[in-house]
Amino acid sequence: MLYEVFNSFKETHGQDYFISRVSEEIVQNLNPKLELREYQKEAFGRFGFYFNSYQERQFPDFDTSN
């Protein structure tokens, strides 16, 4: 499962592996009155890692023959 792969990245590279990947653009576009919690930072970091860096990412198969 993908979460197990990402958890192993976190264990290997440290607890802040995904948190450190949160784009400043994302943070700037959120309500400045609300501070992100650690689990939210990690979720954004995992999302960004999956779409920008994960080599085994699954791409949708757009079959237009139907």
N, CA, C and O atoms as CSV, one atom per row, in Angstrom:
chain,resi,resn,atom,element,x,y,z
A,1,MET,N,N,0.838,-1.168,0.000
A,1,MET,CA,C,0.000,0.000,0.000
A,1,MET,C,C,0.894,1.246,0.000
A,1,MET,O,O,2.012,1.236,0.514
A,2,LEU,N,N,0.373,2.289,-0.579
A,2,LEU,CA,C,1.146,3.518,-0.724
A,2,LEU,C,C,1.523,4.124,0.622
A,2,LEU,O,O,2.646,4.599,0.790
A,3,TYR,N,N,0.601,4.115,1.585
A,3,TYR,CA,C,0.919,4.691,2.882
A,3,TYR,C,C,2.071,3.946,3.557
A,3,TYR,O,O,2.852,4.554,4.288
A,4,GLU,N,N,2.186,2.634,3.320
A,4,GLU,CA,C,3.298,1.877,3.892
A,4,GLU,C,C,4.618,2.292,3.255
A,4,GLU,O,O,5.632,2.395,3.945
A,5,VAL,N,N,4.613,2.529,1.950
A,5,VAL,CA,C,5.817,2.992,1.260
A,5,VAL,C,C,6.230,4.357,1.811
A,5,VAL,O,O,7.405,4.588,2.099
A,6,PHE,N,N,5.265,5.252,1.955
A,6,PHE,CA,C,5.571,6.596,2.462
A,6,PHE,C,C,6.008,6.550,3.923
A,6,PHE,O,O,6.874,7.325,4.329
A,7,ASN,N,N,5.427,5.661,4.713
A,7,ASN,CA,C,5.866,5.520,6.099
A,7,ASN,C,C,7.313,5.042,6.166
A,7,ASN,O,O,8.064,5.453,7.051
A,8,SER,N,N,7.707,4.172,5.232
A,8,SER,CA,C,9.099,3.713,5.222
A,8,SER,C,C,10.041,4.853,4.823
A,8,SER,O,O,11.159,4.933,5.332
A,9,PHE,N,N,9.602,5.736,3.916
A,9,PHE,CA,C,10.400,6.926,3.597
A,9,PHE,C,C,10.594,7.766,4.853
A,9,PHE,O,O,11.692,8.247,5.132
A,10,LYS,N,N,9.526,7.933,5.593
A,10,LYS,CA,C,9.563,8.738,6.811
A,10,LYS,C,C,10.486,8.118,7.857
A,10,LYS,O,O,11.233,8.831,8.528
A,11,GLU,N,N,10.437,6.796,7.999
A,11,GLU,CA,C,11.307,6.111,8.954
A,11,GLU,C,C,12.772,6.220,8.536
A,11,GLU,O,O,13.651,6.396,9.380
A,12,THR,N,N,13.028,6.114,7.245
A,12,THR,CA,C,14.398,6.155,6.740
A,12,THR,C,C,15.002,7.556,6.788
A,12,THR,O,O,16.166,7.726,7.153
A,13,HIS,N,N,14.202,8.560,6.414
A,13,HIS,CA,C,14.734,9.914,6.248
A,13,HIS,C,C,14.408,10.861,7.392
A,13,HIS,O,O,14.883,11.997,7.399
A,14,GLY,N,N,13.617,10.426,8.353
A,14,GLY,CA,C,13.310,11.263,9.505
A,14,GLY,C,C,11.862,11.710,9.545
A,14,GLY,O,O,11.162,11.691,8.533
A,15,GLN,N,N,11.431,12.106,10.710
A,15,GLN,CA,C,10.038,12.469,10.944
A,15,GLN,C,C,9.575,13.665,10.115
A,15,GLN,O,O,8.391,13.770,9.795
A,16,ASP,N,N,10.487,14.562,9.766
A,16,ASP,CA,C,10.115,15.775,9.028
A,16,ASP,C,C,10.275,15.635,7.521
A,16,ASP,O,O,10.259,16.638,6.808
A,17,TYR,N,N,10.426,14.430,7.028
A,17,TYR,CA,C,10.679,14.223,5.598
A,17,TYR,C,C,9.590,14.840,4.733
A,17,TYR,O,O,9.905,15.507,3.747
A,18,PHE,N,N,8.343,14.643,5.065
A,18,PHE,CA,C,7.254,15.183,4.255
A,18,PHE,C,C,6.900,16.603,4.671
A,18,PHE,O,O,6.542,17.427,3.829
A,19,ILE,N,N,6.997,16.893,5.956
A,19,ILE,CA,C,6.674,18.233,6.442
A,19,ILE,C,C,7.592,19.265,5.805
A,19,ILE,O,O,7.157,20.373,5.490
A,20,SER,N,N,8.852,18.913,5.613
A,20,SER,CA,C,9.806,19.855,5.028
A,20,SER,C,C,9.538,20.096,3.544
A,20,SER,O,O,10.108,21.019,2.963
A,21,ARG,N,N,8.696,19.299,2.932
A,21,ARG,CA,C,8.394,19.433,1.508
A,21,ARG,C,C,7.161,20.287,1.228
A,21,ARG,O,O,6.778,20.437,0.067
A,22,VAL,N,N,6.535,20.845,2.246
A,22,VAL,CA,C,5.335,21.651,2.035
A,22,VAL,C,C,5.726,22.938,1.319
A,22,VAL,O,O,6.580,23.691,1.787
A,23,SER,N,N,5.095,23.172,0.192
A,23,SER,CA,C,5.377,24.346,-0.619
A,23,SER,C,C,4.897,25.611,0.095
A,23,SER,O,O,3.806,25.640,0.663
A,24,GLU,N,N,5.715,26.636,0.056
A,24,GLU,CA,C,5.337,27.915,0.652
A,24,GLU,C,C,4.140,28.520,-0.082
A,24,GLU,O,O,3.367,29.270,0.514
A,25,GLU,N,N,3.983,28.209,-1.342
A,25,GLU,CA,C,2.823,28.687,-2.108
A,25,GLU,C,C,1.515,28.160,-1.527
A,25,GLU,O,O,0.514,28.875,-1.488
A,26,ILE,N,N,1.527,26.926,-1.083
A,26,ILE,CA,C,0.331,26.349,-0.480
A,26,ILE,C,C,-0.008,27.088,0.802
A,26,ILE,O,O,-1.159,27.468,1.017
A,27,VAL,N,N,0.977,27.293,1.646
A,27,VAL,CA,C,0.762,27.946,2.929
A,27,VAL,C,C,0.264,29.376,2.724
A,27,VAL,O,O,-0.613,29.831,3.458
A,28,GLN,N,N,0.805,30.085,1.750
A,28,GLN,CA,C,0.415,31.470,1.500
A,28,GLN,C,C,-1.016,31.586,0.986
A,28,GLN,O,O,-1.638,32.637,1.137
A,29,ASN,N,N,-1.547,30.531,0.385
A,29,ASN,CA,C,-2.900,30.576,-0.145
A,29,ASN,C,C,-3.956,30.109,0.849
A,29,ASN,O,O,-5.137,30.029,0.510
A,30,LEU,N,N,-3.545,29.805,2.056
A,30,LEU,CA,C,-4.490,29.414,3.094
A,30,LEU,C,C,-4.806,30.611,3.986
A,30,LEU,O,O,-4.089,31.612,3.965
A,31,ASN,N,N,-5.852,30.511,4.749
A,31,ASN,CA,C,-6.246,31.576,5.660
A,31,ASN,C,C,-5.120,31.834,6.662
A,31,ASN,O,O,-4.748,30.929,7.408
A,32,PRO,N,N,-4.568,33.055,6.694
A,32,PRO,CA,C,-3.447,33.334,7.598
A,32,PRO,C,C,-3.836,33.305,9.071
A,32,PRO,O,O,-2.959,33.239,9.933
A,33,LYS,N,N,-5.124,33.353,9.377
A,33,LYS,CA,C,-5.567,33.310,10.770
A,33,LYS,C,C,-5.500,31.903,11.355
A,33,LYS,O,O,-5.517,31.725,12.573
A,34,LEU,N,N,-5.423,30.902,10.469
A,34,LEU,CA,C,-5.391,29.521,10.922
A,34,LEU,C,C,-4.011,28.929,10.688
A,34,LEU,O,O,-3.509,28.941,9.564
A,35,GLU,N,N,-3.412,28.423,11.722
A,35,GLU,CA,C,-2.101,27.784,11.598
A,35,GLU,C,C,-2.279,26.306,11.259
A,35,GLU,O,O,-3.134,25.626,11.827
A,36,LEU,N,N,-1.460,25.819,10.326
A,36,LEU,CA,C,-1.531,24.409,9.959
A,36,LEU,C,C,-1.049,23.543,11.118
A,36,LEU,O,O,-0.079,23.876,11.799
A,37,ARG,N,N,-1.731,22.448,11.326
A,37,ARG,CA,C,-1.306,21.471,12.327
A,37,ARG,C,C,-0.316,20.519,11.674
A,37,ARG,O,O,-0.230,20.442,10.448
A,38,GLU,N,N,0.422,19.804,12.492
A,38,GLU,CA,C,1.473,18.928,11.987
A,38,GLU,C,C,0.937,17.873,11.022
A,38,GLU,O,O,1.564,17.605,9.997
A,39,TYR,N,N,-0.207,17.272,11.329
A,39,TYR,CA,C,-0.745,16.239,10.446
A,39,TYR,C,C,-1.182,16.844,9.112
A,39,TYR,O,O,-1.134,16.166,8.085
A,40,GLN,N,N,-1.609,18.117,9.114
A,40,GLN,CA,C,-1.989,18.777,7.867
A,40,GLN,C,C,-0.755,19.071,7.017
A,40,GLN,O,O,-0.777,18.906,5.797
A,41,LYS,N,N,0.317,19.508,7.669
A,41,LYS,CA,C,1.572,19.751,6.950
A,41,LYS,C,C,2.083,18.465,6.318
A,41,LYS,O,O,2.537,18.456,5.174
A,42,GLU,N,N,2.001,17.383,7.078
A,42,GLU,CA,C,2.454,16.101,6.538
A,42,GLU,C,C,1.586,15.670,5.362
A,42,GLU,O,O,2.105,15.151,4.374
A,43,ALA,N,N,0.280,15.874,5.451
A,43,ALA,CA,C,-0.621,15.506,4.352
A,43,ALA,C,C,-0.287,16.302,3.092
A,43,ALA,O,O,-0.228,15.733,2.002
A,44,PHE,N,N,-0.069,17.606,3.228
A,44,PHE,CA,C,0.319,18.417,2.075
A,44,PHE,C,C,1.670,17.969,1.521
A,44,PHE,O,O,1.862,17.927,0.306
A,45,GLY,N,N,2.601,17.637,2.406
A,45,GLY,CA,C,3.915,17.169,1.974
A,45,GLY,C,C,3.847,15.848,1.229
A,45,GLY,O,O,4.522,15.671,0.216
A,46,ARG,N,N,3.045,14.930,1.716
A,46,ARG,CA,C,2.876,13.638,1.032
A,46,ARG,C,C,2.221,13.835,-0.328
A,46,ARG,O,O,2.615,13.204,-1.308
A,47,PHE,N,N,1.231,14.700,-0.388
A,47,PHE,CA,C,0.551,14.989,-1.652
A,47,PHE,C,C,1.544,15.555,-2.673
A,47,PHE,O,O,1.606,15.095,-3.813
A,48,GLY,N,N,2.312,16.549,-2.251
A,48,GLY,CA,C,3.302,17.157,-3.145
A,48,GLY,C,C,4.366,16.169,-3.579
A,48,GLY,O,O,4.766,16.156,-4.743
A,49,PHE,N,N,4.829,15.340,-2.650
A,49,PHE,CA,C,5.829,14.336,-2.983
A,49,PHE,C,C,5.297,13.357,-4.013
A,49,PHE,O,O,5.997,13.010,-4.964
A,50,TYR,N,N,4.056,12.907,-3.827
A,50,TYR,CA,C,3.468,11.937,-4.751
A,50,TYR,C,C,3.383,12.512,-6.163
A,50,TYR,O,O,3.752,11.840,-7.127
A,51,PHE,N,N,2.908,13.732,-6.293
A,51,PHE,CA,C,2.699,14.300,-7.618
A,51,PHE,C,C,3.960,14.866,-8.256
A,51,PHE,O,O,4.018,14.999,-9.478
A,52,ASN,N,N,4.962,15.198,-7.465
A,52,ASN,CA,C,6.163,15.818,-8.025
A,52,ASN,C,C,7.398,14.925,-8.048
A,52,ASN,O,O,8.270,15.113,-8.896
A,53,SER,N,N,7.492,13.962,-7.141
A,53,SER,CA,C,8.754,13.231,-7.002
A,53,SER,C,C,8.642,11.711,-7.012
A,53,SER,O,O,9.635,11.033,-7.274
A,54,TYR,N,N,7.492,11.171,-6.741
A,54,TYR,CA,C,7.355,9.716,-6.597
A,54,TYR,C,C,7.472,9.056,-7.967
A,54,TYR,O,O,6.631,9.269,-8.840
A,55,GLN,N,N,8.512,8.260,-8.148
A,55,GLN,CA,C,8.828,7.660,-9.441
A,55,GLN,C,C,7.839,6.584,-9.871
A,55,GLN,O,O,7.684,6.336,-11.067
A,56,GLU,N,N,7.172,5.946,-8.927
A,56,GLU,CA,C,6.268,4.851,-9.251
A,56,GLU,C,C,4.806,5.300,-9.300
A,56,GLU,O,O,3.891,4.490,-9.152
A,57,ARG,N,N,4.607,6.571,-9.505
A,57,ARG,CA,C,3.256,7.142,-9.539
A,57,ARG,C,C,2.424,6.495,-10.641
A,57,ARG,O,O,2.896,6.291,-11.759
A,58,GLN,N,N,1.186,6.181,-10.306
A,58,GLN,CA,C,0.252,5.598,-11.254
A,58,GLN,C,C,-0.440,6.720,-12.022
A,58,GLN,O,O,-1.002,7.634,-11.418
A,59,PHE,N,N,-0.401,6.653,-13.326
A,59,PHE,CA,C,-1.074,7.641,-14.150
A,59,PHE,C,C,-2.380,7.051,-14.666
A,59,PHE,O,O,-2.443,5.863,-14.980
A,60,PRO,N,N,-3.416,7.866,-14.754
A,60,PRO,CA,C,-4.681,7.330,-15.274
A,60,PRO,C,C,-4.550,6.911,-16.720
A,60,PRO,O,O,-3.806,7.514,-17.493
A,61,ASP,N,N,-5.271,5.886,-17.070
A,61,ASP,CA,C,-5.278,5.381,-18.447
A,61,ASP,C,C,-6.532,5.924,-19.116
A,61,ASP,O,O,-7.640,5.449,-18.869
A,62,PHE,N,N,-6.344,6.913,-19.955
A,62,PHE,CA,C,-7.469,7.520,-20.652
A,62,PHE,C,C,-7.656,6.819,-21.984
A,62,PHE,O,O,-7.059,7.183,-22.997
A,63,ASP,N,N,-8.499,5.808,-21.950
A,63,ASP,CA,C,-8.770,5.038,-23.150
A,63,ASP,C,C,-9.896,5.732,-23.916
A,63,ASP,O,O,-11.041,5.735,-23.466
A,64,THR,N,N,-9.580,6.313,-25.059
A,64,THR,CA,C,-10.571,7.065,-25.826
A,64,THR,C,C,-11.214,6.225,-26.917
A,64,THR,O,O,-11.940,6.752,-27.759
A,65,SER,N,N,-10.954,4.930,-26.908
A,65,SER,CA,C,-11.498,4.075,-27.957
A,65,SER,C,C,-12.978,3.741,-27.739
A,65,SER,O,O,-13.640,3.254,-28.655
A,66,ASN,N,N,-13.504,4.000,-26.527
A,66,ASN,CA,C,-14.911,3.666,-26.240
A,66,ASN,C,C,-15.828,4.728,-26.743
A,66,ASN,O,O,-17.044,4.616,-26.591
